[in-house]
Amino acid sequence: MKEDELLHGGGQTQEAEKPLATTTRKSRKPFLFIGTAIIFVVLALALGLGLGLGLKHKKASVGGGHSSNGTSPNPTNGTGESPDISENIPSWRRNPLEYNLDMSWDINAAPTTRVFNLTVSEIQAAPDGILRPLLVINGQFPGPLIRVNQGDRVLINVTNQLSNGTSMHWHGLYQNGTNWMDGTVGVTQCAIPPSDSFLYNFTVEQFGTYWYHSHFATQYTDGLVGPFIVHSPEESKIQEMYDYDQVVLLQDYYHNLSTTLLPGYLASGNENAEPLPDNGLIQGTNFFNCSSYPPDSGYICDQNSTRAIFNVAQGKRYRFRLINTGAFGEFQVSIDNHTIQVIEADATLVQPVTVSRLPIHIAQRYSILFHANQTATNYWFRAHMNDLCFSAENPVLDTDVRALVTYTNSTSDPNPTQSVDWSYALDASCEDLSTSDLVPYDPLPAPQVDITYPIEVSFQIGNYALDRAYINSTTWVPPTVPTLNQAVAGLHANDANFSTSGVSTAFSASQLVVDVPTYKVVDVLINSLDEGAHPFHLHGHQFWIMASGSRGDFEWNSYPTLNLTNPMRRDTLTVDAFGWALIRFKADNPGLWALHCHISWHMEAGLLMQFQTRDDIMEGWTLPSDVLALCDAK
């Protein structure tokens, strides 16, 4: 059965603040055409990718189990030596050694309760040398490492010291039975008010590389991000492949608050020209050339910022857990002179795939392995921001974002004759690593589909006189009362509108909610009518990637030939410009679950819909009082 009449509409704006870098408008289409043409030319020459309740506290005072403010107790520098913690690290910058994972961690430990305290505030800081307001966690940027074992119960107390509301979303974690802990403002909770706290309380059922971030407006763009690593005895089958384990955060970076940039983006006539990054960061740091701005720009620039440094030891093998925590930019990751092996994608272990360069889009995670088997010197770790995916050019942006890989503890730039970039062939199509290259380590066949929901993604001016994003005819606006709260109340009241399968009529016109019959297997066919790529993320589930295409339409008669044996599973997939993707999931996790583009600007413009699943379980729920109380605080 096909549901092809998904309806609805909405809109919102925010404020503005500082001088913005001038951008040069361009179309993504010519680059896509040119890139395709170049590929054909090259080919021609060559021939002739938990359960738990929330508790609210005015102060962070939780106890029991393992308690942490988010810092790693025994950071190491990846060489087995005692870390040399530089006195030059400013107090607001998190020590990057905290992201090195101690290999003595007991992955076989019995489940326990682990407690973390995260305090959100705003400071003035300069991660790349440009001073700007920055949102931080526990006074530092990026956020602290959260590290647990599969089966652990986690208590994470989030205290809001901002002037606006906030929330925290645990990206990729299922929250099975604790939908109200998903942290999605407008869907599963109201925002945590200023000067208040909220305790996220859930059990972690999965393992792998995850991350957490604010899910309130465009807030995570301004700094509220951090890694969330879950270990399991299952890791023993791959741990013999590496000697050291390291989290690596990648992100595009803006010199202005997102609330300053958003109104111009949503303005009518903007033609979906997203705000362009001014820089890129690795481990929350990078250089910026202060001379790129004129003296009267209004920016304060300090040239004493630093690049991230990865110390390695000759002959050792390293696992880098890459996480793209950015708002807009895709990165192409490589290490000069070293090939890399992909072994994990979005918490799915995969058969090792050797590549020289790896594309990673927003919200995606990959684990890569590399062997420190080259001449003992310095090499560049490169995270090239793919600006061919942008709608314009930013003259101050250096897309070649780099960190130092050093065998010698030296901080000198690599010798260009010894550190050599891989021959460059940047993919202008902004696609993921080919799904055909990614084979899950643990096979899980895809079940036969029961229902297919086609959706269309577009940008329109619409009734709001603003540039809005639409899924079919609906542009999402966060409701005052979260859809989860509405649905539970409606099911308790036996309101049939909240339990009728298909496109729900129970919610306002700005909410596209599809109520899926219990236990059905769902295909979502995402068709993009936009000239930009879209990394789509599904909350509460991993999905099977059944098929995708960069042009044209899905061939409906291809259904009998789809691979059901062991298709790739992940939670974030890039749909290329004017492309399509067919994803499949089992509607077995009760609650309201968002499916949205993870480009921060696009989600705030309305590119979000929801699936309501397991009404039979939801009708017996009583939402925790502290979750409901968030909506009472004004």
C-alpha positions in Angstrom: 0.0 0.0 0.0 1.3 3.5 -0.8 0.5 6.6 1.2 0.9 9.4 -1.3 -1.1 12.3 0.1 1.0 13.6 3.1 -0.2 17.1 3.8 0.1 20.4 6.0 2.2 24.0 6.7 4.1 26.7 9.2 7.0 29.3 9.8 9.3 31.3 12.3 12.1 33.8 12.5 14.8 34.9 15.0 17.0 38.0 15.7 20.2 39.5 14.3 23.5 40.9 15.6 27.1 41.3 13.9 28.7 42.2 10.5 28.7 39.1 8.2 31.3 38.0 5.8 30.4 38.7 2.2 29.5 35.7 0.1 29.4 35.2 -3.6 26.3 33.5 -4.9 26.7 30.5 -7.1 24.6 27.6 -8.3 25.3 24.1 -7.2 23.9 22.8 -10.5 26.9 23.9 -12.8 29.3 22.2 -10.4 27.3 19.0 -10.5 27.3 19.1 -14.3 31.0 20.0 -14.5 31.9 17.3 -12.0 30.1 14.7 -14.0 31.7 15.9 -17.2 35.2 15.7 -15.6 34.5 12.1 -14.6 33.6 11.2 -18.1 36.7 12.8 -19.5 38.9 11.0 -17.0 37.3 7.7 -17.8 37.8 8.4 -21.5 41.5 9.1 -21.0 41.9 6.0 -18.9 40.4 3.8 -21.6 42.2 4.8 -24.9 31.8 6.3 -0.9 16.1 2.0 28.3 13.8 2.4 30.7 13.7 5.1 33.4 11.8 8.2 34.6 13.0 11.8 34.4 13.5 13.7 37.6 13.7 17.5 37.8 16.1 19.4 40.1 16.7 23.1 40.6 20.3 22.1 41.3 22.5 19.4 39.9 22.6 17.0 42.9 22.5 13.4 41.7 24.4 10.5 43.1 25.0 6.7 42.9 26.9 4.6 40.5 29.8 6.2 38.6 29.7 10.0 38.8 31.4 12.4 36.4 31.3 15.9 35.2 32.2 14.6 31.8 36.0 14.6 31.9 38.1 11.5 31.2 39.9 10.5 34.4 43.0 9.2 32.8 43.6 10.9 29.4 46.6 9.6 27.4 48.3 11.0 24.3 48.0 7.9 22.1 51.6 6.8 22.4 51.5 5.2 25.8 53.5 8.0 27.4 52.3 10.4 30.0 50.4 13.3 28.4 52.2 16.6 28.0 49.3 18.9 28.8 50.2 22.3 27.4 49.9 25.4 29.7 48.8 27.3 26.6 45.4 25.6 26.4 42.9 28.3 27.4 40.5 27.4 30.3 37.5 27.3 28.0 39.0 24.8 25.6 38.5 21.2 26.5 41.8 19.3 26.7 41.7 17.1 23.5 43.4 14.3 25.4 40.1 13.7 27.1 38.9 12.3 23.8 41.5 9.6 23.9 39.9 6.4 25.1 41.7 4.4 27.7 42.2 0.9 26.4 42.0 -0.6 29.9 38.2 0.2 30.0 36.3 -2.9 31.0 34.0 -3.7 28.2 32.7 -6.8 30.1 31.7 -5.0 33.3 28.3 -5.7 34.6 25.7 -2.9 33.9 25.8 -0.1 36.4 24.4 3.4 36.8 26.6 6.3 35.5 25.9 9.9 36.4 26.9 13.0 34.4 26.3 16.7 35.0 26.2 19.0 32.1 25.9 22.8 32.7 25.1 24.8 29.6 26.2 28.5 29.5 27.4 31.2 27.1 31.0 32.7 27.2 33.3 34.7 24.9 35.9 32.4 23.3 38.0 32.1 20.2 38.4 28.5 19.0 40.1 29.6 15.8 41.3 33.1 16.9 38.1 35.0 16.2 36.4 36.1 19.5 32.7 35.4 19.5 29.9 34.3 21.9 30.1 30.5 22.2 27.7 28.1 23.9 29.7 25.7 26.2 29.1 22.7 28.4 30.7 22.8 31.9 32.5 26.0 30.8 34.4 24.3 28.0 34.2 23.6 24.3 33.6 21.1 22.8 31.4 19.1 25.2 32.7 16.4 27.5 33.0 12.8 26.6 30.2 10.6 27.8 31.5 7.0 28.0 29.4 4.0 29.1 28.8 0.3 28.5 25.9 -1.3 26.8 23.2 -2.0 29.4 24.2 0.9 31.7 21.6 3.2 33.1 22.7 6.8 32.6 21.6 9.8 34.6 22.5 13.0 32.8 21.5 16.2 34.6 21.4 19.2 32.2 21.4 22.6 33.9 20.5 25.6 31.7 22.4 28.8 32.4 21.4 30.4 29.1 18.9 33.1 28.5 16.9 30.8 26.2 15.6 27.3 26.6 17.6 24.3 25.7 17.5 20.5 25.5 19.9 17.6 24.8 19.4 14.8 22.2 21.3 11.6 22.3 21.9 11.1 18.6 21.4 7.5 17.4 20.2 6.0 20.7 16.9 4.3 20.4 15.3 5.4 23.7 13.1 2.3 23.6 10.5 2.7 26.3 11.8 6.2 27.1 10.6 8.3 24.1 10.3 11.3 26.4 14.1 11.2 27.0 14.9 11.7 23.3 15.4 15.5 23.8 13.6 16.8 20.7 11.9 20.1 21.5 8.4 20.2 20.1 8.3 16.4 19.6 9.2 14.7 22.8 9.6 17.6 25.3 9.4 21.3 26.0 12.7 23.1 26.3 14.5 23.2 29.6 13.8 26.8 30.9 16.6 29.2 31.8 17.9 28.7 35.4 16.4 25.3 35.6 17.6 21.7 35.3 16.3 18.4 33.9 17.5 14.9 34.5 17.7 12.6 31.4 17.3 9.1 32.7 17.6 6.1 30.3 19.2 2.7 29.7 21.6 2.3 26.8 20.7 -0.8 24.7 23.2 -0.4 21.8 26.9 0.1 21.4 29.1 2.1 19.1 30.0 5.7 18.3 27.3 8.3 19.0 27.1 12.0 20.0 24.8 14.4 21.8 23.7 17.9 21.0 21.1 20.5 21.7 17.9 19.9 19.8 16.5 23.4 20.3 16.4 25.7 17.2 19.9 26.1 15.7 21.6 26.0 19.1 24.0 23.1 18.5 25.6 25.1 15.7 26.9 27.5 18.4 28.8 24.8 20.4 26.5 22.5 22.3 27.9 19.2 21.1 29.9 16.2 22.5 30.8 12.6 21.9 28.8 9.7 23.4 30.7 6.3 23.3 29.1 3.0 24.2 31.2 -0.1 24.7 30.2 -3.8 24.6 31.7 -7.2 24.9 30.9 -7.4 21.1 33.9 -5.1 20.5 36.3 -7.8 21.4 36.0 -9.2 17.9 37.5 -6.0 16.5 39.7 -4.7 19.3 42.6 -6.8 18.1 42.7 -4.6 15.0 44.0 -1.5 16.9 46.2 -0.4 19.7 44.7 3.0 20.5 41.2 4.4 20.3 40.4 8.1 19.8 37.4 10.3 19.3 37.8 13.0 16.5 35.2 15.8 16.3 34.8 17.6 13.0 32.6 20.7 12.5 32.1 23.6 10.3 32.3 26.9 12.2 30.8 30.3 12.0 32.1 33.6 13.4 28.6 34.8 14.3 25.8 33.3 16.4 23.3 31.2 14.4 20.5 33.5 15.7 22.3 36.3 13.9 22.4 34.4 10.6 19.0 32.7 10.6 16.8 35.7 9.7 18.7 36.4 6.5 18.5 32.7 5.5 14.8 32.5 6.0 14.1 35.9 4.2 12.0 35.7 1.1 13.9 35.7 -2.2 16.9 34.1 -0.6 16.6 31.0 -2.8 17.8 28.7 0.0 21.3 30.2 0.2 22.4 28.7 3.5 24.8 30.7 5.7 28.3 29.6 4.8 30.9 28.5 7.3 33.9 30.8 8.0 36.2 28.0 9.1 36.3 24.3 10.1 37.4 22.9 13.4 39.0 19.6 14.5 38.7 18.8 18.2 37.3 22.3 18.6 40.3 24.2 17.3 42.0 25.6 14.1 43.9 28.5 12.7 42.2 31.5 11.0 44.1 34.1 8.9 43.2 37.4 10.7 44.1 39.4 7.6 41.1 37.8 5.8 39.0 40.5 7.5 39.5 44.2 7.0 40.5 46.2 10.1 37.1 47.7 10.4 35.3 44.4 10.3 34.3 44.5 14.0 36.0 41.2 14.7 38.6 40.7 17.4 41.2 38.2 16.1 44.1 36.6 18.0 46.5 34.7 15.8 47.6 32.4 18.7 45.1 29.6 18.0 46.4 26.1 17.3 45.7 23.1 15.2 44.8 19.8 16.7 47.6 17.3 17.2 47.5 13.5 17.1 50.6 11.8 18.6 51.3 8.4 17.1 54.0 5.8 17.7 55.8 3.9 15.0 54.2 0.6 14.2 51.0 1.1 16.3 47.5 0.9 14.9 44.9 3.6 15.6 41.1 3.7 15.6 39.7 7.2 15.0 36.0 7.6 15.7 35.1 10.5 13.4 31.9 12.5 14.2 30.7 15.3 12.0 29.0 17.7 14.5 28.6 20.5 12.0 25.7 22.5 10.7 26.1 22.5 6.9 29.5 21.2 5.7 30.5 17.7 4.4 34.1 16.8 5.0 36.4 14.6 2.9 38.8 13.0 5.4 42.3 11.6 4.6 45.7 11.2 6.2 48.7 12.0 4.0 50.7 8.9 3.0 48.4 6.6 5.0 45.4 4.6 3.7 42.5 4.2 6.0 40.1 1.4 6.7 36.4 2.0 7.5 35.1 -0.4 10.2 32.0 1.4 11.5 29.3 3.6 10.1 26.7 5.2 12.4 27.3 2.5 15.1 27.1 -0.4 12.6 30.3 -2.4 12.5 31.2 -3.1 8.8 33.6 -5.4 7.0 36.8 -3.4 6.6 36.9 -1.1 3.5 40.2 0.5 2.5 40.0 4.0 1.1 42.3 7.0 0.7 39.6 9.6 1.3 36.3 9.3 3.2 33.2 11.6 2.8 31.4 12.2 6.1 28.2 14.3 6.1 26.6 16.1 9.0 25.6 13.9 12.0 27.3 10.8 10.5 30.0 8.8 12.4 32.7 6.5 11.0 35.4 4.6 12.7 38.6 4.4 10.6 41.8 2.5 11.2 45.2 3.5 10.1 48.7 2.0 10.7 51.5 4.3 11.7 53.9 2.5 9.4 55.4 5.4 7.5 58.7 7.4 8.0 58.7 8.9 11.5 57.9 12.5 10.8 54.9 14.8 10.6 51.9 14.4 8.3 48.6 16.2 7.7 45.3 14.9 8.8 42.9 16.5 6.3 39.2 17.2 6.6 38.5 19.1 3.4 35.2 20.9 3.5 33.4 20.2 0.3 32.4 23.7 -0.8 31.2 22.4 -4.2 28.1 21.5 -2.1 27.5 25.1 -1.1 25.3 27.5 -2.9 27.8 30.4 -2.8 31.4 31.1 -2.0 32.8 32.6 1.2 36.1 34.3 0.5 37.4 34.0 4.1 36.8 30.2 4.2 39.9 27.9 3.9 38.3 24.6 3.0 41.5 22.7 3.7 41.0 22.0 7.4 44.0 20.3 8.9 45.4 18.6 12.1 48.9 17.3 12.7 49.7 13.6 12.9 53.2 13.5 14.5 55.4 10.5 15.1 58.0 12.7 16.9 56.0 14.9 19.3 57.0 17.8 17.0 54.5 20.6 16.3 56.2 21.7 13.1 54.3 21.8 9.8 55.0 18.7 7.7 57.6 18.8 5.0 55.5 19.0 1.8 57.9 16.6 0.1 57.2 14.0 2.8 53.6 14.6 3.6 51.7 14.2 0.3 48.0 14.5 -0.1 46.2 11.8 -2.1 45.5 12.7 -5.7 42.5 15.0 -5.6 39.1 14.0 -7.0 36.5 15.8 -4.9 33.0 14.5 -5.6 30.8 17.4 -6.5 27.7 15.2 -5.9 28.1 15.4 -2.1 27.2 11.7 -1.7 28.0 9.2 1.1 30.5 6.5 0.7 28.9 4.0 -1.6 26.4 1.8 0.2 27.6 -1.1 -1.8 31.0 -0.8 -0.2 29.5 -1.0 3.3 28.6 -4.5 4.4 27.5 -5.0 8.1 29.8 -7.2 10.1 26.8 -8.8 11.8 24.3 -9.8 9.1 20.7 -8.7 9.7 18.3 -9.4 6.8 15.7 -6.8 5.9 12.1 -7.9 6.3 9.6 -7.7 3.6 7.9 -4.3 3.4 4.3 -3.7 4.5 3.7 0.0 3.7 5.5 2.6 1.6 5.3 6.3 2.3 6.7 8.5 -0.5 7.7 12.0 0.5 9.0 15.0 -1.4 11.5 17.6 -0.1 11.4 21.1 -1.5 11.9 24.8 -0.6 9.2 27.4 -1.2 8.3 30.9 -0.2 4.7 29.8 0.8 2.3 31.7 2.9 4.9 33.0 5.4 6.7 35.3 3.0 9.8 33.4 4.1 12.0 30.8 2.5 10.7 27.6 4.1 11.5 23.9 3.7 8.7 21.5 3.0 8.1 17.8 3.2 5.2 17.4 0.8 3.1 20.4 1.7 4.1 20.7 5.3 6.7 23.0 6.8 7.4 22.1 10.4 7.1 24.6 13.3 7.8 23.5 16.9 4.4 23.3 18.6 3.9 24.8 22.1 2.8 21.4 23.4 5.0 18.5 22.1 3.4 16.0 19.7 4.2 13.2 22.2 2.3 14.9 25.0 -0.6 15.5 22.6 -0.7 11.9 21.4 -0.6 10.3 24.8 -3.4 12.6 26.1 -5.4 11.9 23.0 -5.0 8.1 23.2 -6.0 8.2 26.9 -9.1 10.1 25.9 -9.9 7.5 23.2 -9.8 10.1 20.5 -9.8 8.1 17.3 -7.9 10.9 15.5 -4.8 9.9 17.5 -5.0 6.2 16.6 -6.0 6.3 12.9 -3.3 4.9 10.6 -1.8 7.0 7.9 -1.4 10.8 7.9 -2.7 12.0 11.2 -5.4 14.7 11.3 -5.0 15.1 15.1 -2.3 17.7 15.0 -2.0 21.2 13.7 -1.2 22.0 10.0 2.5 22.5 10.8 2.9 18.9 12.0 3.3 16.0 9.4 2.8 12.9 11.6 2.3 9.5 10.1 0.7 7.0 12.4 2.1 3.5 11.5 0.2 0.4 12.2 1.8 -1.7 15.0 4.8 -3.8 14.0 4.5 -2.9 10.3 7.6 -2.7 8.2 7.8 0.8 6.6 9.6 2.0 3.5 10.1 5.7 3.2 10.9 6.9 -0.3 12.6 10.3 0.0 12.5 12.3 -3.2 14.5 15.6 -3.3 13.4 18.4 -5.5 16.2 20.6 -4.2 19.6 21.3 -5.8 21.4 20.7 -2.5 22.3 17.4 -0.6 20.3 16.5 2.5 21.6 14.2 5.3 18.4 12.7 6.7 18.3 11.3 10.3 15.7 9.1 11.8 15.2 9.1 15.5 14.6 6.0 17.5 15.6 3.5 14.8 18.3 2.3 12.5 17.1 1.8 9.0 18.1 -0.4 6.1 19.2 1.4 3.0 17.4 -0.4 0.3 18.3 1.7 -2.7 19.3 5.3 -3.7 20.0 7.3 -6.8 21.5 10.7 -7.6 19.1 11.5 -10.5 15.8 10.4 -11.9 13.1 8.4 -10.0 12.9 5.2 -8.1 11.8 2.3 -10.4 8.9 0.7 -8.6 9.2 -2.5 -10.6 12.7 -2.9 -9.0 11.1 -3.9 -5.6 11.5 -7.7 -6.3 15.2 -7.3 -6.9 16.1 -5.3 -3.8 18.8 -6.8 -1.6 17.2 -8.2 1.5 20.2 -10.4 2.6 22.3 -7.9 4.5 21.8 -4.3 3.4 23.6 -1.5 5.1 22.0 -0.2 8.3 22.6 3.3 9.7 20.6 6.3 11.1 21.8 9.1 8.9 21.8 9.0 5.1 22.6 11.7 2.5 20.1 12.2 -0.2 21.9 13.8 -3.2 20.7 16.9 -5.1 17.6 16.0 -7.1 18.2 12.5 -5.8 16.2 9.9 -4.0 16.6 7.2 -1.3 14.5 4.2 -0.2 15.0 3.4 3.5 13.2 0.7 5.5 12.5 0.4 9.3 10.4 -1.7 11.6 7.8 0.3 13.5 8.5 -1.5 16.8 9.7 1.3 19.0 6.8 3.1 20.7 6.6 6.9 20.5 6.9 10.0 18.3 10.1 9.9 16.2 11.4 12.7 14.0 12.7 12.2 10.5 14.6 15.3 9.5 17.4 16.8 7.5 20.3 17.4 9.8 21.5 20.5 8.2 20.8 22.9 11.0 19.4 25.6 8.8 17.1 23.2 6.9 15.5 21.8 10.0 14.9 25.2 11.4 13.3 26.1 8.1 10.8 23.2 8.5 12.4 20.1 7.1 11.0 17.6 9.7 8.2 15.1 9.8 7.3 12.4 12.4 6.3 8.8 12.7 3.9 7.7 15.5 4.5 4.0 16.3 3.1 1.4 18.7 -0.1 3.1 19.7 -0.9 -0.1 21.7 2.0 0.7 24.1 1.6 4.5 24.1 -2.1 4.3 25.2 -0.8 2.8 28.5 1.8 5.5 29.1 1.7 8.1 31.8 4.4 10.7 31.0 6.7 11.6 34.0 5.6 14.6 35.9 8.9 16.4 35.4 8.6 16.0 31.6 5.1 17.5 31.7 6.4 20.3 34.1 8.8 21.5 31.4 5.8 22.8 29.5 4.4 24.5 32.6 7.5 26.6 33.1 7.3 30.0 31.4 
